[in-house]
Amino acid sequence: MPVLPKFDPNRHIHGALPEGEVFYPLPKVFPVAEILTPKVEECPTVNPFLLVIVVTHANQSKHRNSIRRTWGKPSNFQKVALRTAMPWWVIFSMGTEDGTEESIREEQKAHGDILQGDFVDHESEETRKTMQAFKWIAEHLPASCRPSFILKTECSIFVNTPVLTKWITEHFSQSLATYVGKLIRDDVPIRDLRSSLYVPEHDYIRDVFPSFIQGPSYLLSMDVVTAMAALFRQITPIAMEDAYIGLLAEKLGQAPKNEDKFKVTDRPQNVCHYLEMMMMRVRKATVHHQIFNVVNHRDPTCTGPRDL
């Protein structure tokens, strides 16, 4: 059985070599070079605000464009009340993929919201996409553009941003020491070489992970993201991205907090439930629009929350 390429933050240097042919320093070297970075002038001018990191693949332009036209921008919502709880700003973090270079450059020129690292994208690279986003946020955002909270998610998730931002303002009097989402306890490393999430023992020797927040979506405060970015050289990256964030949190002494609203499910058949759900999984890019139309226009036949 062939050994699959292993997660490697240095893949842009070594190429996609199989395990055994690449030297992996401990801790692994980071960062990678940045090809494209978001335009900071697109940052909201009001604090506090929420920065949403959407982890994506270069070939998922349909999903990115759907997000930009729906929940990704406050101005897309017709009712002022739907966009005033807290401003938000969306950026997309990705690697590279053959044949997409020109289209990604044009996309960046049009929207200015792409963070692209110099590494070939792969299912095992979710961790690196999150790491590069945290590093960029911690090191390159000016004081005038420092978010209070950061939501990490992926482009197959519809984020009901009005519901999320309202929930944040109601539950957090200050934006400090926050690591919130769907809590996972006693999860174990994947030791199957056939898995893109394979975790070798020399990268993580323990049999069980500390409690962590399950992906694809979790909420962090800016101070936690900054502190985590400073630990990348100390904690060896693994392909299980959400578990890796948990390892960083453990090192910081930052306890994860459970919140069932972060549990991601498929959209329910009853569209009225869209009004109160914080996140839903979408299979096709067009579904972002379908859910958004319900949330934005607030069907009068629904009896959901009316104060948004």
C-alpha positions, 0 to 999 in steps of 0.5 A, a space after each residue: 500500500 503506498 504511503 500518502 504524502 504527509 502534512 508538511 508546512 515546508 511542502 513549498 520547499 520540498 515538494 509533495 514528497 512521500 513520508 520518509 523522503 522529507 526531513 521534518 524538523 520538530 517543531 516544523 518551520 513556519 511560516 510560508 511565503 504569502 502570494 496574495 494578502 487581503 486589502 486592509 483598507 477593506 477593514 471595518 472602521 468601527 470597533 468592535 468587529 468580527 473577522 471571519 476566516 473562511 478556509 477554502 480551496 483555490 478552485 472553489 470560486 463559486 462558493 466564495 462569490 456566493 458568500 460575497 453576495 450573501 452573508 459575507 457583507 453587511 451591506 447585502 442585508 436589506 434591514 439595518 437591524 440585521 447588520 448593526 449588532 456588530 460589523 464583520 469582514 470576511 477573508 479567504 485563506 487558501 493555498 495554490 492549485 495548478 490552473 487557477 493562478 490567473 483567475 485567483 489574481 483577477 478575483 483578488 483584484 476585484 475583491 481584495 479579500 484573499 490570503 494565499 500562501 505559497 504551498 500546494 493545496 491538499 486535504 491535509 493542509 487545513 491546518 496551514 491555511 488556518 495558521 497563515 491566517 492567524 499569523 497575518 492577523 497577528 502580525 500585519 493588521 494595523 491598530 485601526 483594524 484589530 478585530 475583537 473576535 475571529 470566527 474560523 469556518 469554511 466555504 461550505 458553511 452558511 454563517 447567519 452573521 446577524 444571528 452570530 454577531 447579536 449572540 456575541 454582543 449578548 454573551 461577551 461583555 469584553 473580548 478577552 480569553 474566548 475559545 468557543 464552539 462545539 466541544 469535543 472530549 477524549 478524541 484520538 489521533 488518526 493513525 491510519 496512513 490512508 487518511 489525509 488527517 493522519 497523525 504520526 506518533 513522532 508528531 503527537 505521541 499521546 493517545 488522546 487529545 485534550 478537549 478542543 472545539 470541533 471544526 469547521 467553525 469556532 470563535 476566538 478573541 483577538 488576544 487568543 489568536 495573537 497568543 496562538 500565532 506566537 506558539 506555532 514554532 513550539 507546537 508541531 502542526 498536525 493535519 487534524 486542524 481543530 485538534 491542533 488549535 486545541 493543542 495551542 489552547 492547552 499550551 496557553 491554558 485557555 479552556 475551550 467553552 462549549 456552545 451548542 449553537 456552533 454545531 453545524 448541521 444540514 439546513 432543515 426542511 422548515 425554512 423558518 428555522 433558518 432565522 435562528 440557526 447560527 450555521 448550516 452546511 451547504 453542499 452547493 454554492 447556490 444554497 448560500 443564496 437560498 438560505 440568505 433569501 429567507 434570512 434577509 427577507 424574513 418570511 412573514 409566515 415564520 414565527 421566529 425571532 423578530 428583534 433582529 
